[in-house]
């Protein structure tokens, strides 16, 4: 199977994430997209994150109606912070019959050269880059075969906006699956 890996903190998962992965599963040659809940992103501060198991649970709840989108906690058992090259290599070991590609936003593509072993990732994996407002996406000719620029819708909803809005007492149920919003309210998250 041809699987796209979309890593993130998902703190919390929201409709922007779901619109993107739904688009990718329907308009690319990928058979499935796996959402990888990242315990610790090397570019983010750990204090802002809810417990990884809570973020995993919210993501699981959000994906129940998306048969082509799977959930993975593979990074929970890997050294931290989570480096993409290590995750991709571990996935290849664990699922040798599958082919893995990487899905990243234009914001991450802009600083991709700062990623650990970025040249190895480019040499060994296909990368799908989705657009983000304020970021232009370009690729050198040498990368034509390994990088595909997606024409996906741009939905500018951020988890930070949601967390801050909930903390301020705003009703943000339209920004995430209802089941996730209920979970957040029932467990008094982001207060």
Backbone as CSV, one residue per row, in Angstrom:
resi,resn,N_x,N_y,N_z,CA_x,CA_y,CA_z,C_x,C_y,C_z
1,UNK,0.823,-1.185,0.000,0.000,0.000,0.000,0.870,1.254,0.000
2,UNK,0.365,2.294,-0.618,1.052,3.574,-0.670,0.448,4.465,0.421
3,UNK,1.242,4.778,1.437,0.730,5.447,2.636,1.414,6.795,2.829
4,UNK,0.607,7.810,3.060,1.129,9.131,3.378,1.156,9.327,4.878
5,UNK,2.258,9.851,5.372,2.434,10.078,6.807,2.268,11.567,7.083
6,UNK,1.311,11.867,7.955,1.034,13.249,8.341,1.212,13.335,9.852
7,UNK,2.349,13.862,10.265,2.657,13.961,11.696,2.203,15.305,12.230
8,UNK,1.846,15.308,13.501,1.477,16.564,14.119,1.224,16.393,15.599
9,UNK,1.152,17.504,16.279,0.830,17.476,17.701,-0.646,17.181,17.906
10,UNK,-1.492,17.656,16.974,-2.939,17.475,17.062,-3.423,17.859,18.473
11,UNK,-3.175,19.130,18.785,-3.383,19.649,20.134,-4.359,20.824,20.150
12,UNK,-5.631,20.647,19.738,-6.312,19.417,19.334,-6.400,19.284,17.803
13,UNK,-6.849,18.104,17.363,-7.173,17.903,15.955,-8.389,18.772,15.630
14,UNK,-8.446,19.307,14.411,-9.563,20.174,14.032,-9.978,19.905,12.585
15,UNK,-11.006,20.613,12.127,-11.536,20.332,10.790,-10.539,20.676,9.685
16,UNK,-9.632,21.592,9.927,-8.597,21.883,8.934,-7.764,20.646,8.635
17,UNK,-7.376,19.916,9.679,-6.635,18.662,9.493,-7.460,17.672,8.688
18,UNK,-8.742,17.549,9.047,-9.602,16.554,8.397,-9.895,16.910,6.943
19,UNK,-10.091,18.185,6.649,-10.299,18.612,5.261,-9.072,18.253,4.431
20,UNK,-7.897,18.521,4.962,-6.655,18.229,4.249,-6.496,16.735,3.977
21,UNK,-6.621,15.898,5.002,-6.399,14.461,4.778,-7.498,13.856,3.912
22,UNK,-8.715,14.377,4.009,-9.790,13.905,3.138,-9.463,14.245,1.684
23,UNK,-8.995,15.456,1.441,-8.591,15.852,0.094,-7.485,14.930,-0.427
24,UNK,-6.475,14.704,0.382,-5.329,13.907,-0.056,-5.736,12.471,-0.378
25,UNK,-6.591,11.876,0.452,-6.994,10.484,0.172,-7.854,10.397,-1.080
26,UNK,-8.532,11.460,-1.447,-9.403,11.435,-2.624,-8.743,11.952,-3.901
27,UNK,-7.720,12.787,-3.791,-7.136,13.429,-4.968,-5.642,13.166,-5.161
28,UNK,-5.111,12.151,-4.547,-3.714,11.767,-4.790,-3.676,10.259,-5.003
29,UNK,-2.508,9.749,-5.336,-2.389,8.300,-5.536,-2.164,7.533,-4.239
30,UNK,-2.202,8.228,-3.101,-2.045,7.544,-1.820,-3.283,6.705,-1.507
31,UNK,-3.059,5.499,-0.996,-4.171,4.625,-0.607,-4.744,5.018,0.745
32,UNK,-3.850,5.444,1.635,-4.258,5.837,2.987,-3.363,6.973,3.457
33,UNK,-3.866,7.700,4.429,-3.048,8.667,5.165,-3.055,8.221,6.618
34,UNK,-1.860,8.157,7.214,-1.743,7.829,8.626,-1.394,9.098,9.389
35,UNK,-2.228,9.418,10.364,-1.942,10.539,11.245,-1.076,10.028,12.390
36,UNK,0.088,10.627,12.550,1.001,10.247,13.620,0.988,11.340,14.672
37,UNK,0.464,11.003,15.829,0.473,11.956,16.936,1.907,11.998,17.471
38,UNK,2.488,13.181,17.407,3.884,13.364,17.795,3.982,13.725,19.272
39,UNK,4.711,12.926,20.045,4.857,13.245,21.470,5.611,14.560,21.685
40,UNK,6.688,14.779,20.902,7.465,15.996,21.062,8.114,16.374,19.737
41,UNK,7.650,17.463,19.173,8.209,18.009,17.940,9.486,18.769,18.300
42,UNK,10.591,18.539,17.578,11.838,19.246,17.901,11.736,20.762,17.767
43,UNK,10.742,21.257,17.011,10.594,22.691,16.799,9.588,23.341,17.749
44,UNK,8.980,22.561,18.648,7.953,23.120,19.542,8.317,22.892,21.001
45,UNK,7.819,23.776,21.849,8.008,23.629,23.289,7.058,22.572,23.828
46,UNK,7.563,21.694,24.688,6.755,20.598,25.220,5.679,21.077,26.195
47,UNK,5.912,22.214,26.888,4.954,22.639,27.924,3.559,22.955,27.366
48,UNK,3.476,23.292,26.081,2.188,23.658,25.486,1.319,22.448,25.163
49,UNK,1.853,21.264,25.283,1.140,20.072,24.835,0.340,19.399,25.937
50,UNK,-0.860,18.973,25.568,-1.587,18.056,26.453,-0.862,16.726,26.430
51,UNK,-1.142,15.879,27.384,-0.573,14.544,27.431,-0.812,13.836,26.093
52,UNK,0.185,13.117,25.632,0.106,12.447,24.325,-1.069,11.470,24.227
53,UNK,-1.405,10.793,25.315,-2.523,9.842,25.282,-3.864,10.556,25.093
54,UNK,-3.993,11.749,25.644,-5.219,12.541,25.473,-5.319,13.004,24.017
55,UNK,-4.205,13.475,23.458,-4.206,13.916,22.064,-4.476,12.746,21.119
56,UNK,-3.945,11.586,21.461,-4.203,10.377,20.677,-5.692,10.023,20.712
57,UNK,-6.293,10.095,21.893,-7.715,9.772,22.054,-8.585,10.736,21.237
58,UNK,-8.290,12.032,21.306,-9.077,13.001,20.535,-8.949,12.736,19.035
59,UNK,-7.751,12.385,18.587,-7.533,12.105,17.166,-8.269,10.837,16.760
60,UNK,-8.231,9.836,17.613,-8.971,8.597,17.352,-10.469,8.890,17.199
61,UNK,-11.019,9.689,18.082,-12.437,10.048,18.016,-12.755,10.760,16.696
62,UNK,-11.869,11.642,16.273,-12.094,12.430,15.057,-12.081,11.590,13.787
63,UNK,-11.363,10.473,13.797,-11.156,9.692,12.573,-12.166,8.572,12.355
64,UNK,-13.125,8.416,13.250,-14.012,7.253,13.164,-14.788,7.165,11.858
65,UNK,-15.036,8.291,11.184,-15.792,8.273,9.930,-14.910,8.425,8.690
66,UNK,-13.614,8.199,8.831,-12.677,8.361,7.721,-11.920,7.045,7.491
67,UNK,-12.490,6.130,6.706,-11.885,4.807,6.548,-10.502,4.798,5.887
68,UNK,-10.166,5.834,5.122,-8.856,5.880,4.463,-7.809,6.600,5.304
69,UNK,-8.198,7.013,6.509,-7.272,7.723,7.394,-7.114,6.897,8.665
70,UNK,-5.886,6.540,8.972,-5.584,5.710,10.141,-4.799,6.533,11.164
71,UNK,-4.755,6.008,12.356,-4.062,6.667,13.466,-2.864,5.819,13.867
72,UNK,-1.761,6.478,14.175,-0.573,5.750,14.630,0.057,6.461,15.822
73,UNK,0.512,5.655,16.767,1.258,6.186,17.914,2.698,5.671,17.899
74,UNK,3.200,5.340,16.716,4.531,4.735,16.593,5.620,5.595,17.237
75,UNK,5.448,6.915,17.216,6.483,7.784,17.776,6.512,7.750,19.302
76,UNK,5.469,7.212,19.932,5.443,7.129,21.389,6.572,6.234,21.915
77,UNK,6.992,5.270,21.092,8.025,4.328,21.536,9.411,4.671,20.987
78,UNK,9.524,5.783,20.277,10.815,6.181,19.710,11.472,7.244,20.596
79,UNK,12.796,7.417,20.467,13.480,8.461,21.250,12.895,9.840,20.959
80,UNK,12.977,10.712,21.960,12.432,12.061,21.821,13.550,13.085,21.853
81,UNK,13.402,14.188,21.126,12.256,14.563,20.309,12.108,13.657,19.092
82,UNK,10.957,13.738,18.450,10.638,12.878,17.323,11.216,13.458,16.035
83,UNK,12.138,12.719,15.436,12.711,13.133,14.159,12.088,12.300,13.050
84,UNK,11.651,12.969,11.998,10.928,12.319,10.906,11.712,11.180,10.285
85,UNK,13.006,11.352,10.093,13.806,10.284,9.474,13.730,8.999,10.304
86,UNK,13.795,9.123,11.631,13.718,7.944,12.502,12.354,7.274,12.389
87,UNK,11.308,8.093,12.324,9.947,7.563,12.215,9.771,6.820,10.900
88,UNK,10.205,7.420,9.801,10.065,6.772,8.493,10.837,5.454,8.437
89,UNK,12.043,5.443,8.978,12.832,4.208,8.989,12.171,3.130,9.843
90,UNK,11.594,3.527,10.973,10.903,2.571,11.837,9.654,2.012,11.150
91,UNK,8.914,2.860,10.456,7.732,2.405,9.719,8.118,1.404,8.628
92,UNK,9.209,1.675,7.933,9.676,0.746,6.896,10.036,-0.617,7.478
93,UNK,10.665,-0.609,8.649,11.017,-1.883,9.310,9.763,-2.646,9.715
94,UNK,8.816,-1.925,10.281,7.609,-2.544,10.816,6.624,-2.977,9.725
95,UNK,6.595,-2.239,8.615,5.654,-2.520,7.524,6.421,-2.572,6.190
96,UNK,7.261,-3.590,5.998,8.115,-3.632,4.801,7.349,-3.761,3.480
97,UNK,6.105,-4.206,3.541,5.317,-4.376,2.318,4.703,-3.056,1.834
98,UNK,4.775,-2.001,2.636,4.167,-0.720,2.286,5.217,0.300,1.867
99,UNK,4.765,1.312,1.131,5.607,2.438,0.719,5.118,3.668,1.466
100,UNK,6.045,4.405,2.056,5.683,5.569,2.855,6.148,6.862,2.205
101,UNK,5.275,7.851,2.243,5.564,9.201,1.767,5.278,10.157,2.919
102,UNK,5.789,11.359,2.785,5.655,12.358,3.835,4.736,13.473,3.361
103,UNK,3.856,13.936,4.233,2.955,15.046,3.940,3.320,16.193,4.883
104,UNK,3.689,17.341,4.304,4.054,18.501,5.129,3.454,19.773,4.531
105,UNK,3.329,20.786,5.353,2.832,22.071,4.900,3.941,22.922,4.300
106,UNK,3.525,23.932,3.531,4.490,24.839,2.904,5.368,25.534,3.946
107,UNK,4.838,25.747,5.153,5.629,26.359,6.217,6.803,25.456,6.607
108,UNK,6.546,24.166,6.691,7.621,23.223,7.002,8.560,23.019,5.811
109,UNK,8.011,23.063,4.601,8.845,22.908,3.408,9.858,24.051,3.325
110,UNK,9.441,25.241,3.735,10.324,26.409,3.680,11.573,26.216,4.546
111,UNK,11.447,25.476,5.642,12.611,25.243,6.512,13.034,23.767,6.535
112,UNK,12.673,23.060,5.493,12.948,21.625,5.441,14.439,21.314,5.549
113,UNK,15.284,22.191,5.035,16.730,21.957,5.103,17.256,21.951,6.538
114,UNK,16.448,22.433,7.497,16.841,22.414,8.912,16.478,21.087,9.591
115,UNK,15.710,20.243,8.912,15.293,18.968,9.488,16.484,18.024,9.558
116,UNK,16.463,17.173,10.544,17.506,16.155,10.691,17.490,15.237,9.462
117,UNK,18.630,15.081,8.830,18.803,14.200,7.663,17.827,14.514,6.529
118,UNK,17.594,15.795,6.283,16.638,16.191,5.238,17.027,15.657,3.865
119,UNK,18.319,15.604,3.572,18.765,15.083,2.264,18.436,13.594,2.124
120,UNK,18.559,12.837,3.207,18.202,11.417,3.172,16.700,11.243,2.945
121,UNK,15.902,12.090,3.575,14.452,12.018,3.373,14.137,12.284,1.904
122,UNK,14.725,13.349,1.347,14.483,13.683,-0.064,14.924,12.570,-1.009
123,UNK,16.024,11.915,-0.668,16.553,10.867,-1.540,15.725,9.581,-1.494
124,UNK,15.033,9.342,-0.382,14.395,8.036,-0.190,12.871,8.041,-0.089
125,UNK,12.269,9.221,0.010,10.823,9.279,0.215,10.215,10.371,-0.655
126,UNK,9.002,10.123,-1.091,8.250,11.158,-1.796,7.674,12.106,-0.739
127,UNK,7.617,13.390,-1.081,7.085,14.394,-0.163,5.943,15.124,-0.857
128,UNK,4.810,15.185,-0.172,3.660,15.948,-0.631,3.629,17.232,0.181
129,UNK,3.595,18.370,-0.500,3.590,19.665,0.178,2.244,20.337,-0.073
130,UNK,1.539,20.653,1.012,0.256,21.338,0.871,0.436,22.837,1.146
131,UNK,-0.387,23.671,0.471,-0.216,25.123,0.598,-0.652,25.662,1.954
132,UNK,0.000,26.744,2.358,-0.376,27.499,3.565,-0.305,28.973,3.199
133,UNK,-1.241,29.777,3.722,-1.203,31.213,3.470,0.123,31.787,3.947
134,UNK,0.674,32.676,3.128,1.898,33.365,3.504,3.173,32.619,3.156
135,UNK,3.049,31.444,2.534,4.232,30.661,2.183,4.142,30.276,0.711
136,UNK,5.209,30.577,-0.027,5.219,30.147,-1.420,5.933,28.801,-1.480
137,UNK,5.481,27.986,-2.386,6.064,26.652,-2.514,6.805,26.586,-3.828
138,UNK,8.085,26.294,-3.732,8.862,26.098,-4.959,9.692,24.842,-4.796
139,UNK,10.060,24.295,-5.918,10.903,23.102,-5.869,11.890,23.195,-7.015
140,UNK,13.086,22.806,-6.732,14.120,22.801,-7.768,13.824,21.654,-8.727
141,UNK,14.299,21.777,-9.945,14.082,20.731,-10.948,14.572,19.364,-10.483
142,UNK,15.657,19.344,-9.733,16.202,18.048,-9.276,15.243,17.326,-8.332
143,UNK,14.289,18.046,-7.774,13.355,17.447,-6.822,12.025,17.048,-7.458
144,UNK,11.907,17.220,-8.761,10.632,16.986,-9.443,10.020,15.629,-9.141
145,UNK,10.838,14.597,-9.091,10.302,13.242,-8.868,9.969,12.972,-7.413
146,UNK,10.645,13.639,-6.493,10.424,13.314,-5.080,9.473,14.271,-4.360
147,UNK,9.138,15.408,-4.972,8.281,16.380,-4.303,7.063,16.672,-5.179
148,UNK,5.883,16.526,-4.596,4.644,16.877,-5.296,3.965,17.997,-4.527
149,UNK,3.634,19.049,-5.247,2.949,20.181,-4.637,1.454,19.974,-4.827
150,UNK,0.738,19.907,-3.728,-0.697,19.646,-3.761,-1.478,20.936,-4.005
151,UNK,-2.611,20.774,-4.637,-3.501,21.902,-4.883,-4.682,21.823,-3.917
152,UNK,-4.411,21.489,-2.683,-5.473,21.287,-1.695,-6.028,22.622,-1.211
153,UNK,-7.259,22.604,-0.700,-7.824,23.831,-0.137,-6.985,24.309,1.046
154,UNK,-6.947,25.620,1.206,-6.233,26.191,2.343,-7.261,26.537,3.415
155,UNK,-7.139,25.886,4.551,-8.031,26.148,5.675,-7.141,26.622,6.817
156,UNK,-7.213,27.894,7.107,-6.337,28.459,8.132,-7.005,28.443,9.503
157,UNK,-7.051,27.271,10.077,-7.494,27.117,11.457,-6.293,26.551,12.195
158,UNK,-5.954,27.123,13.310,-4.814,26.580,14.047,-5.272,26.027,15.387
159,UNK,-4.553,25.031,15.841,-4.823,24.471,17.164,-4.593,25.526,18.246
160,UNK,-3.628,26.419,18.019,-3.360,27.496,18.974,-4.588,28.391,19.119
161,UNK,-5.205,28.756,17.997,-6.428,29.563,18.009,-7.517,28.865,18.819
162,UNK,-7.672,27.569,18.601,-8.703,26.799,19.311,-8.405,26.759,20.810
163,UNK,-7.176,26.447,21.180,-6.810,26.386,22.600,-7.061,27.722,23.296
164,UNK,-6.613,28.802,22.652,-6.781,30.122,23.249,-8.259,30.511,23.342
165,UNK,-9.027,30.191,22.307,-10.450,30.501,22.308,-11.203,29.771,23.405
166,UNK,-10.883,28.496,23.580,-11.535,27.715,24.643,-11.165,28.291,26.013
167,UNK,-9.896,28.638,26.172,-9.439,29.208,27.448,-10.172,30.511,27.767
168,UNK,-10.500,31.272,26.711,-11.214,32.543,26.880,-12.727,32.347,26.998
169,UNK,-13.191,31.097,26.909,-14.608,30.820,27.083,-15.452,30.881,25.821
170,UNK,-14.824,30.894,24.649,-15.570,30.942,23.392,-16.094,29.559,23.009
171,UNK,-17.215,29.535,22.322,-17.799,28.298,21.805,-17.183,28.041,20.426
172,UNK,-16.333,27.049,20.317,-15.624,26.777,19.063,-16.003,25.420,18.469
173,UNK,-17.220,24.972,18.714,-17.611,23.644,18.246,-17.596,23.508,16.726
174,UNK,-17.711,24.597,15.977,-17.697,24.519,14.512,-16.303,24.246,13.957
175,UNK,-15.286,24.358,14.786,-13.908,24.240,14.314,-13.317,22.840,14.441
176,UNK,-14.072,21.923,15.023,-13.565,20.556,15.199,-14.736,19.592,15.176
177,UNK,-14.448,18.306,14.995,-15.552,17.351,15.040,-16.292,17.455,16.372
178,UNK,-17.595,17.295,16.314,-18.427,17.440,17.517,-17.950,16.535,18.644
179,UNK,-17.564,15.318,18.312,-17.129,14.356,19.320,-15.859,14.837,20.039
180,UNK,-14.977,15.518,19.317,-13.755,16.061,19.920,-14.101,17.240,20.824
181,UNK,-14.985,18.102,20.353,-15.393,19.256,21.161,-16.036,18.792,22.475
182,UNK,-16.911,17.784,22.371,-17.553,17.241,23.582,-16.508,16.671,24.545
183,UNK,-15.528,15.961,24.006,-14.465,15.373,24.824,-13.691,16.481,25.564
184,UNK,-13.377,17.547,24.844,-12.652,18.669,25.444,-13.472,19.297,26.577
185,UNK,-14.763,19.508,26.322,-15.631,20.121,27.333,-15.810,19.200,28.545
186,UNK,-16.055,17.908,28.301,-16.260,16.946,29.394,-15.035,16.823,30.291
187,UNK,-13.845,16.979,29.719,-12.613,16.800,30.489,-11.957,18.131,30.865
188,UNK,-12.682,19.242,30.641,-12.159,20.572,30.978,-10.747,20.815,30.457
189,UNK,-10.529,20.483,29.191,-9.205,20.660,28.593,-9.029,22.090,28.117
190,UNK,-7.810,22.542,28.117,-7.408,23.876,27.655,-7.983,25.021,28.501
191,UNK,-8.369,24.746,29.736,-8.928,25.786,30.604,-7.834,26.597,31.243
